[in-house]
Amino acid sequence: MQTTTRTRPRSVTVILALLVGGVGVLMLHTLLGLGRFPSEGLFDYTIYGLVMGGASLTVLARGAVVRPQRAAWLTLGAGLFCWGLGDLYYTLFVEGPGAAGGGVTPADLLYVVFYPCCYVALVLLVSAHLQELRIGMWLDGLIGGLAAAAVGAAVILPPILGGAHGDAASMAMALVYPIGDLLLLVFTVGALGMTGWRPGRVWLLIAAAMLASAVADSGYLDLIATNSYRVGDWVQPLWPLSATLLAIAAWTPWPRPTRRRVEDWRLVSVPSLSLLAALGVLIYGNLRGQLTPVALILAIATVLAVCVHLMMTVRENIAMLVRSRRLALTDPLTGLGNRRQLMEDLHVACRRVSAGESWELVLYDLNGFKRYNDTFGHPAGDALLTRLSDKLRAVVAPHGTAYRMGGDEFCVLLCGHPEQIEPVVEASVSALRERGPGFSIGAAHGVVSIAPGIQDPSTVMQLADQRLYRRKDETREASAVHQLRDVLLQAFQERYPDLQEHQRGVGALVLEVGRRLGMTAEELDVLARAAELHDVGKIAIPDAILNKPGPLDNEEWRFMHRHTILGERILAAAAALRPVARLVRSSHERFDGNGYPDGLYGDGIPLGARIIFVCDAFDAMISERAYSGAIPPAKALAELRACAGTQFDPAVVEAFIATLEEPTASAPVVDENGRHAVESTNGRHPARNTNEPHPFGEANGRHPVGSTNGGYSAEGTSGRDSVGSTNEGHPVEGADTNIIFPSSV
């Protein structure tokens, strides 16, 4: 625990040492009889008075000299000073050790002033050194003080009351001291509880001083009640000891103000022990028949305080659980529900759909947010997300609930008929738009109508995600990178106009396979661009080679095989397309290492390139060409399986086949005629229907593949990338793969 840098003055240290020495001398005098005769008055009056007066002046000096806690120490010093004046008056004007019980004297009034001064000082000290006190800590202190007071009242008050005599004023004064000490005990133990039961040196000194004073007062009253008190008795050194401990506490460096929380065994130990103490007092009084009204009231108050503490603890725990659940289900930035909340609500929606209700899920992904975040900084990005989420919440509030999935993804769950929900969806998309100087934010979205019988929310989420990325790809805002891509695609399509549908089909296939293989959204975006542009390097191939009517010689083949390197160079000119360029370079590598240009093999080939390789080859085999018919999809799949492990990655082949076999997948589904038929699965956003056969071969269709054994061959997307075969196999010019399929198929 850190302390203040205040140090104790040397003069104060000397005074405190003298006070401790005086208390020690009084202890020796009382316990060992030091200086009994003839100098007994020196010890019993002179040294006693000097210690009491010196202690009170030392505490007052602390309040006068040091600013922190000034009011507390001045108040406590005033109480000690009144105590010392009471001792002086008693010594000078009250004769005989037993005269104190004969009536009320000014000394008694001065003694009583000490108690309220202590109460006020303790409250000031607690408030000055503890911050953000929880009500539970106040209750802990109160419970501990009440329990201690109940025990003291049950043990101390009966003999005092039994031996009290004299007039009403004397008997009332006899009760003031024990009751004042009990209240002082309540305040002291309460203060210890408010420190979290980690009091430190200062509070330990104060508690020890109060305990010594209470023991001295109780012992004195007991001795008076039994007519056995004598000057210099064992209780007499305890009062100077109490005053000296307070003086030492006043000049002990205080810890800095701290926030206290009790979260371990002490949280329940004090109420439990206090409750046991109160029950013990009640049992003790019932068995002995000597329970005083004060002890009974304190014991009952302790039990009631424990009950209040229990109820407050339960209420705090319930509030904590509610708060924890809210935090677990709420996005901390926007205040919208998070993914966990969405999945819970989606479970409920799936059950209600079976009961006849109509529910729709809409998934959104912001366009342009990453650039905004990089340009204006993360605080501005957070502010933008907060504004957009507020608008989204306001739009969908009458019909459903908005959620933030994380990052720049949002979601809404809507209840109502489709004709009612359609305007809400359009308004929600508009709510997620914002434009300003240097930025433009929009949102792509995917909509799913939850069908009856669907019990797994993950299925709904997956379908919404697929439709989102399909829409995102269709509605992606123009940027410098996308414009460059469009320029390259347009140049490629102008030279090879028959390949536009092929590029779209391969692009949809690779996205579905990539999702099945666990690729991230960013990786899928790169994969889609690479699938569209993997043959762009053929723009640099001379027409004399591309349009040559006869077979290519070895030198021409070597030039032809450079098109992947040329494509990489073209794309790498734009920094944002460099990840795409790396995939394009490797898009004709074979799994067994016999591909080009680098001879990579196995997992050394980028996953995206392996996916493009498989999808491109399949599309080549099932495509109708002017000079060669398409093979049935079943035979094309059989070819892929036969070449898995040599030309193709087996894992990619299996993922590709599984994707085609999924009836609800948004990937192109190949019909029995080898055509792409993409049907809409939600009835609202029909995907393109590519039922028209698209030629898949050279731009001029001038590379027929002859066969002497009836084997099939797949030509490349746009060119002469095939490796000729002089034996049983047919050259596979598909996807520029150099594939020679087995002739047995």
N, C-alpha and C positions, 0 to 999 in steps of 0.2 A: 504494500500500500504506500503510495506516495504521500509525503508530508510537506508542509510548508517550509520555507527556508528560514523562518524566524528562529532565532536562537535565544536561549535564556541568558539574561545579563548575569555577570559574575556576582554582583551584589545580591541578586535574588537567590542565586545558588547558595551563597553563604547563609542567608536568612533561612532558607529551607533546611539547610544542614543543622542550624541551631534549633529549629523547631523539632526536627527528628530527634536530635539529641535530648531535648527537653522531654519528649514523650518517652524516650528510652529510660531516662532517669526516673520518671514517674512510675514506669513499669517496674523497675528494680525496687523502687521504694515500696510499691504496693505488694509485689509478689515475694520479695526477699527480705523486706523489712529494712532496706537501706535508709539510714538516717532517721531511725524511729525517735529516739530521744537524744538530746533535748531539742533538735531542730526539725520537729515534725511540721511546724507551721510553714517553714521554708518550702517544703515540698508540696504540702496540701493546698497552700494558698498562693505563695509567691510564684513558684515555677509554673503551677497550674494556670494562674492568671496571665503570666507572660506568654505562655504558649497559646492560650485562647485569643488574647489580644493581638499577638504577632500574626497568627493565622488569618484573622479577620482583616487586618490591615494589608497583609500580603495579597489577599484576594481582591480587596478594593483597589490596590495599586495596579493589579493586572487589568481591571476594568478601566482605570483612568489612563493608563499608559498605552495600552494596545487597543487599536480601533476594532478589529474583528471580535464579535461576541461581547462588545462592551456592555450592552444593557444586561445581558445574562449574568456576567460576573459582578457587575455593580450591585445587581439585585441580590445575588447570593452573598456577596461581601456584606451588604447591609444586614442580612439575616444573621450572619455570623457575628457582626458587631453588636447587634441587639442581644444575642446570646451571651457574649462576653460581658456586656453591661449588666445583664441579669445575674451572672455569676458574681460580679463585683458588688452589686447591691446585696445579694444574699450573704456574701462574706462579711460585709461591713455592718449590715443592719439587722440581719436575722440571726438571732442567737440560738445556739443548740442545734444539734443535728436533727432532732425530731420536731423542731418548730415549724418546718415546712408544711407539715400536715395539719397544723392548727388553723389555717385560714389562707385566703388568697392574698398574695403580696405582689408589689410591682415586679419583683423578679419573675413571678409566674407569667405575667403579661409579656415581659420581654422575651422569655423563653418561647412563648406561643407564637410571637411574630416570626420566628425562624421558619416555621412550617410553610406559610403561604409564600414567603420569599423563595424557598426551595422549589415549590411547585412551579412558580412562574419562571424561575431560572432554568429548570429542566425542560420546560416547554420551549423556551427560547433557544436553548442549545440544540434540541432535536430539530427544530425548524431551520436552524442555521446550517446544520451539517448534513442533513439528509434531503435529497431532492426526489420529487415524484413519488412520495410515499403512497403505496397502495393501501386501500382500506383494510385489506387482509393483514397488513403489518400492524396497523393501529389495533385491530382486534386481537392479534397475537399478544401485543404488549398488555392490553387491557385484561385479557384472559389470564395471563401469567400473574399480573399484579393482583387481580381479584382472588385467584387461588392462593397466592402467598398470604394475602391479608386474611382470608378465611381460616387458613391453618393457624396464623398468629392469633386471631381473635379467639379461636377455640381453645388454644393452649394457654395464652397469657391472660386474657380478660377474666376468667373465672376466679383465680386467686386474688386478683386486684380488686374485683368487685366484692369478693367475700371479706376482704380485710379493710374495705373503705369505711371511714367513720367521720364524724364531724357534721358541720352544717351542709346545706344543699350546695353552696358555692364551692366548698372544699371537695365534695364528692364529684361535682361537675368538672372541676379542674383536674381531679384524679383521672377522669376519663378522657380529658382532652389529649393528654400525652400519648396513650396507646392508640387512640383513634388517629391522631396526627401522624404517628409513626406508621400505622397501617396504610394510610393514604400515601405517605411518602414512599412506602414499599411498593404500592401500586404504581406510582409515577416512575419509580426507578426501574422496576422490572419491565414496565411498559416501554420505557426508553430503550432498554436493552433489546426488547422484541423488535422495535422499529429499526434497529441497526441490522436486522437480519440475523440476530444472535451472533454477530461478529463485531463485538463492541470496540476493540482496540484498547490502548492503554488509558486514554482519558476516561472513557466510560467505565472501565474496570475500577479505576481509582474512585470515581464518583459513587459507584455502586458499593464499593467496600466502605466508603465513608458513611453512606446512609445506613448500611447494615450495622456498622459499629455504633452509630447513634441510636438506632432502634433497640439494639441489645442493651445498651447502657440505660436507656429510658425504661425499658421493660424490667430490667434487673433492679433498677432503683425503686420503681413502684412496688415491685414484689417485696423488696426489703422493707420499704416503708409500711406496706400492709401487714407485715409480720413483726414490725417493731424491732428489726434486727439491723437496720442501717447504721453504719458508723462512718465518720469522716475518714477518708483514705481507704475505703472499702474497694473491692475488686472492680467495681463499675466505674470508679472515678477516672482512671487513665483513658477509658474508652472515649470520653468526650473530647479531650485534647487530640487523641488519635484521629477521630473523625474530622476535626477542624484542620489538622495538619494534612490529611489526605486530600481534602478539598483544595488547600493551598498548593499542594504539589500538582494536582490536576489542572489548576488554573494556569500554571506556567509550563505545562507539558505541551509540546507542539501538537497541533490538531491535524488530523488527516484532511485532505481536500474533500470538498463536498462530493458525494458519490450517489449513484443510483443503486439502491439495494433491491435485490430480488431473492426470495427464498424458494428454491426449487428442489431441495433435497429432503432428507429425512426430517429436517427441522420444520418443514411445512406442516407436518401432522404431529410431531412429537410434543410440542408445547400444548396444543389443545387437548391431546390425549392425556398427558400427565396432569394437566390442570383439572380435567374432568375427573380423573381418578382421585386427585386430592380433594375436590369438592365432595365427591361421594364418600370418601373416607371421613371427612369432617361430619357429614350427616350420620354416618354409621356410628362414629365415635360418640356424638352427642346423644344418639338414641340409646346406646348401650350404657353410657355413664350418667345420662340424665342431667348433664351440666352444660348443654349447648346454649350459649347466650343468643339473644335476638340479633346482635350484630354479626356473629359468626353464621347464624342461619341465613340472614339476608345476603351476606357475602357468598356463601356456598350456592344459594339459589341463583344469584346474579352470575356466578361462574358458569353454572350449567346452562343458563339462558344465553350467555355470551358464546359458549361453545356451539349451541344450536344455531345461533345467528351466523357464526363462522362457517358451520357446515353448509347452511343454505347458500351463503355467498360463494363458497367454494364450488358447490354444484352449479350455481348460476354462471360463475366464471368459466368452468369447464365446458358447459354447454355453449356459451358464447365463443369459447376458443374453438370448439369443434365446428360451429357454424362458420366462423371466420376462416378456419383452415380449409373447410370444404369450398367456401367461396373463392379462396385464393387458388385452390387446386383446379377449379372449374372456370376461372376467369383469366383472361389475358391481362397482365398487369399494366400494359401500356394503354390499351384502348378501352378496357372495361367490358369488352364483348366476351361471350363465352369462348372457351378454347376448344381444342380438338376433343378432349375428354368429355366436355359438356355436350358437344355435338354428337358423339357416339352414343351417349346415354339418351339424348332426345331422339336420335335416329332409331334406336331400339323401340322406343315408345311409338314413333310414327309408323314403323313397320307393323306393329301389332294393330294400330288403329286402321291402317289400310285394309286389313282383313275384315274389319267391322264395317267397311263401306265408306270411310273417309278418303279424300283425295289429298295426297301429299306430294310435293316436289322438292328436290334438292338442287340448288344452284351453287356451283363452285366457280370462284373468280380468281384470276391471276393478273396482277397489275403489269401493264406494259410501260417501260420507261422508268420504273422506280429505281433500279440499280444505278442508272446513269444520274438520276436526280440525287441519290444518296452520295454518289462519288463526287458530284459537282458541288453540292451545297452543304455536305456534311451530315453526320448521323443525327445530331439534334434536330436539324431541319427535316430530315427524313422521318423522325419520330413524330414531329408536329404534323407533317403531312398525313401520316397514317392515322393520327388521332382525328384530324378533320374529316378525312374520308370515312372513317368508321362511324363518326357521329351522323354524317349524312346518310350512310347506309342503314344505320339503326332507325333513323326517322322514317325512311321510305318504307321499310318492311315491317315496322312495328305493328300496324293494324292487321297484318296477315301472317306474320311468323316471327322468327328470331334470327338475328345476325350473329356470326361467329368469326373469329380470326384464327386461321389455321396455323399461323406462324409466318414470319417473313412478310412477303407481299401477297399472301393468299388469304382470301376471305370466303365465306360460305353463308348461305341463308337456307333455312328450312321453312317452307311455306305450306299452308293448309288452305285448300279451296279448289274450285273447279278450274280447269286449264284456261278457260276464257277469262276468268277473273285474275288468274296469276300472271298471264302474259304481259299485261301492262306493268305489273309490279316488277317483273324481271327486267323489262326495258328501262324502267325508272331506276332500278338498282344499278344497272350498268352505267347510266348517266351520272348517278351519284358518286361513282368511283372515278370520274373524270375530273381533271383539273389542268388548266393551262396557265402559263405565265411566261415572262421573259426568260428565254433559254431553256424551257422545259415543256413537255406535254405528257401528261399521264392519262392512260386509258386502261381498259380492262377487257380481257377475253373471258368468256364464261362457257360453262357446260351445264346443261339442264338434264335432269333425270326425273321422270315420273315414276314414283315407287309403285310397282305392280303388286297386286295381291299375291300372297304366298311367299314373298321374299322375307326371310327371317334374319339374314346376315347383313348388317349394315355395311360390312366391308365390300360386299358385292356392289351395293349402290355407290359407294365412294369410288370404287375402281372404274365403274362405268362413267361417272361424272368426270373423273380425271381424264379418261380417254377422250371424252367429248370436248373437254376444256382444251386439251392440247391440239385437237383437230381444229377447233375454232380459232385457237391462238395462232396456228399456222396459217389459217385462211385470212385472218384479219390483222396480222402483224403489221404494225405501223411502219411506214417507210423510214429508212435511215440510210446513212451513207453506206453501211455494210450491206444492207439488203438491196439497195439500189445497185451496188456493184454486182451482187449476186444475180439480180435481174438482168443486168447488162450481159453478163457472161452466159446466162441461160438463153437469153434472146439471141445472142450471137451463135450459140451452139444450135439452137432450134432453127435459125435461118439456114444454117448449113445442112442440118439433118432434121427436116420438118416432120418426119414420120415418128420421131422418138419422144414427142411430148407426153403422150399417154403412157409410154413405157416408164418415163421418169417419175410420173405421178404414182404409178402402180408400185414401183420399187420403193419410192419414198414412204408410202403407207405401210408396206410390208416391213421395212427395216425398223420403223418406229414401234410396231407391235412386238416384233421379236426383241428389240432393245428393252422395252418395258418388261417383257417376260424374264429377261436375263438380269433385271435389277438395275439398269442404268438410271442415273439421276436425270432430272429435267434438263440440266445444262448439257450433259453428255448426249441426251436424245436430240437436243437442238443441233449440236455439232454433227451428229449422225445423219440427221435429215438433210442438212446442207451438203454433206459429203456424198450422200446417195444421189442428189440431184446433179452434182458437179464432178463425179468421179471420172467421167470421160472427157472433161473439158480440154484436156491436153491434146486431144486429136485435132483441135482447131489448127495446131501448128504442124500437123502431118501434111505433106504435099498431096495435092489431088492426084498426082501421077501415081502415088502409091495407093491411096485410098480407092481410086477408080480403075486401077489396073485390072483388065479383064482376065488375065491369067494368073497362075500361082506366083507368089512373091518369092524372090530368091533370099538367101541367108542375110545378105546385107540389108535388104529391105525389111526383113523381119526384125533385125536388130534395131533399125530405125523406128519401126513400129512399136517395139517394146519400150521405147523412150517416152511414150505419151504420158505415163504416170509421173515421170520426173518433170516433164514439161507442164503438166497440170499442177504439180506442186509449186513450181516456180511462178506460174500465173497467179495462183491463189495466195501465195505467201507475200505477194506485193502489198496486200492489205493486211495489216497487223491483226485485225479482228478475225481474219479467215485463216490464220496460220494453224489453229487446231484442225480445221477442215482440210488444209493442205497435207497435214501428216497422214490423215486417213486416206486421202486420195492416192498418195504415194504407195501405200501398202494395200490398196484395194485389189491387187492382182497377185498377191502372195498366196501360195498354196500351203496347206497345213503341214505337208511333208517336206517343205523347204525347196521345192522345185519351181516355185513361181518367180516373179520378177517385180521390181528391179534389184532387190537386196537379198533375195534368197532366204528370207525369214521363215521360221517354222514354229509350229505349236503356239504356245502362249506368248512367244516373242512378237507375234503379229497383233496389232491393236485389235481389241474386241470389235470395235465398230467396223474395221476393214473386213474382218471375218464374216460379220453379218451381211454387209453389202455383197460380198463374194457369193454367198449362198442365195440371197434374194434375187440378185441379178441373173445368176445362172438359171434359176427356176423360171423367172419371167421370160428368159430367152427361149427356153425349151417349149413353153406352152403358147408362144406367140405365133400367130398366123403370118406367114411371109409370102411374098409374091412367087418366090422360087422354091419354097419348101413348106410343107404343111406343119402345123403344130402337133406335137405329141400330146396324148391325153395327160391330164394332171397326175393321175395315178402312176403312170410310167415315169413322169418327171420326178415324182417323189421317190420312186424306186431307184432312179438314177442317183438322186442325192444320197440315199441311204447306202448305195453300193460304193459311192466315192467318199463316204464319211471316214475320216481317219487318214486319208491320203491327200485328196484335194481340199476337203472341207473339214471344218471343226465339228466333231460329232455332237458336241453340246449345242452348237448353234443349229445344226440340222434338226435335232430333236425339238428344240424350242420353236423352230420354224414350222415343223409339222404340227406340233401341238397348237400353235397359233391358228393355222388354217383349219384345224378340226374344231375350233371353238365357234359355235353358231352365233354367239352374241358379240364376238370380237368386232372391232371397228376396222380391222385390217381388210384388205381386199379379199373377198371370198371368190374362189375360182369355180366357175360352173363346169358342167360336163363338156362344154365346147371349148374349154381353155380360155374363156373370157373373164374379165374382172367384173364382178357384180357386187357393188357395195350398196347394201340396203340400209336405210335408216332404222335404228332401233328405238327411237323415241317418237317417231311420227311428227316431229316438229322441225328438225334440222336435217333434212335428207342429205346424205353425203352424195358426192357425184356418182353417177352410174356410168361406169366405163364398159358398157357391154359391147362397144364397137371393137372389133379386132384391131390391134395396133401392130404394125410391122415391127419386127425386132431384128434388125440386121444392119447392114451398111446403109448409108444414106441413099445410095442409088440402087440398093437391092441386087448388086451385081456379083455376089459371091455365093453362088449355089454350092451346096455341099453334095458331092457325088457319093454314092454308096454302092458297094458291091455285095454287101451282106445284110442290108436292111437296117443297120444301126441308125440311131438318131443322133443328131448333132444340134447344138444350140449355138447360134451365132452371137457375136458381141453386140453391145448396144449400138455401136456405130462403126465398127471397123474390123480391119484385118488383123486381129490379134491371135489368130488361131495358129496352132502348130500342126503342120500337115502330117498326115499319117500315111505311111506306105504299106501298112499291113492291114490287119483286120479292122482296126478302129477307125472311126470317123473323126475328123478334126472338129473339136468343139470350139467354135468362135464365140461362144456365149460369155458375156460379162468379161470379155478379154481374159479368160481364165486359163487358156491352154489346156482345157480339159479334154481327155480322150476317154469317153464313156465305154464301158464294156460292150462288146458287140453282141453279147448274149441276150440283151434286153430287146 
